[in-house]
Amino acid sequence: MHAEINDLKYGAGFLLYIENNGLKMLEGYSYDEKWPIKITNFSLNKI
Protein backbone atom coordinates (compact mmCIF):
# COMPACT_ATOMS: atom_id res chain seq x y z
CA MET A 1 0.00 0.00 0.00
CA HIS A 2 1.09 3.57 -0.64
CA ALA A 3 -0.25 6.60 1.22
CA GLU A 4 -0.21 10.29 0.43
CA ILE A 5 0.03 11.97 3.85
CA ASN A 6 0.14 15.66 4.72
CA ASP A 7 3.68 16.94 5.38
CA LEU A 8 5.32 13.89 3.74
CA LYS A 9 6.76 14.98 0.39
CA TYR A 10 7.23 11.41 -0.86
CA GLY A 11 4.33 9.78 0.97
CA ALA A 12 4.51 6.58 2.98
CA GLY A 13 4.31 2.86 2.43
CA PHE A 14 2.64 0.03 4.30
CA LEU A 15 3.25 -3.70 4.32
CA LEU A 16 0.41 -6.00 5.35
CA TYR A 17 1.37 -9.42 6.70
CA ILE A 18 -1.44 -11.95 6.43
CA GLU A 19 -1.41 -15.29 8.23
CA ASN A 20 -4.21 -17.85 8.62
CA ASN A 21 -6.69 -15.58 6.78
CA GLY A 22 -6.09 -12.68 9.19
CA LEU A 23 -3.90 -9.65 9.62
CA LYS A 24 -0.74 -10.60 11.51
CA MET A 25 1.14 -7.30 11.33
CA LEU A 26 0.98 -3.86 9.71
CA GLU A 27 4.27 -2.06 9.07
CA GLY A 28 4.32 1.61 8.07
CA TYR A 29 7.30 3.60 6.84
CA SER A 30 8.20 6.94 5.28
CA TYR A 31 10.85 7.59 2.64
CA ASP A 32 13.66 9.23 4.67
CA GLU A 33 11.32 11.76 6.31
CA LYS A 34 10.07 12.19 9.86
CA TRP A 35 6.53 10.94 10.45
CA PRO A 36 4.12 13.89 11.01
CA ILE A 37 3.03 14.55 14.59
CA LYS A 38 -0.58 14.96 13.43
CA ILE A 39 -2.07 13.47 10.26
CA THR A 40 -4.92 15.65 9.03
CA ASN A 41 -5.23 14.40 5.45
CA PHE A 42 -4.34 11.12 3.73
CA SER A 43 -5.25 8.83 0.84
CA LEU A 44 -4.41 5.14 0.39
CA ASN A 45 -3.55 3.44 -2.90
CA LYS A 46 -3.04 -0.22 -3.68
CA ILE A 47 0.17 -0.88 -5.63
C-alpha positions in Angstrom: 0.0 0.0 0.0 1.1 3.6 -0.6 -0.2 6.6 1.2 -0.2 10.3 0.4 0.0 12.0 3.8 0.1 15.7 4.7 3.7 16.9 5.4 5.3 13.9 3.7 6.8 15.0 0.4 7.2 11.4 -0.9 4.3 9.8 1.0 4.5 6.6 3.0 4.3 2.9 2.4 2.6 0.0 4.3 3.2 -3.7 4.3 0.4 -6.0 5.3 1.4 -9.4 6.7 -1.4 -11.9 6.4 -1.4 -15.3 8.2 -4.2 -17.8 8.6 -6.7 -15.6 6.8 -6.1 -12.7 9.2 -3.9 -9.7 9.6 -0.7 -10.6 11.5 1.1 -7.3 11.3 1.0 -3.9 9.7 4.3 -2.1 9.1 4.3 1.6 8.1 7.3 3.6 6.8 8.2 6.9 5.3 10.8 7.6 2.6 13.7 9.2 4.7 11.3 11.8 6.3 10.1 12.2 9.9 6.5 10.9 10.4 4.1 13.9 11.0 3.0 14.6 14.6 -0.6 15.0 13.4 -2.1 13.5 10.3 -4.9 15.7 9.0 -5.2 14.4 5.5 -4.3 11.1 3.7 -5.3 8.8 0.8 -4.4 5.1 0.4 -3.6 3.4 -2.9 -3.0 -0.2 -3.7 0.2 -0.9 -5.6 
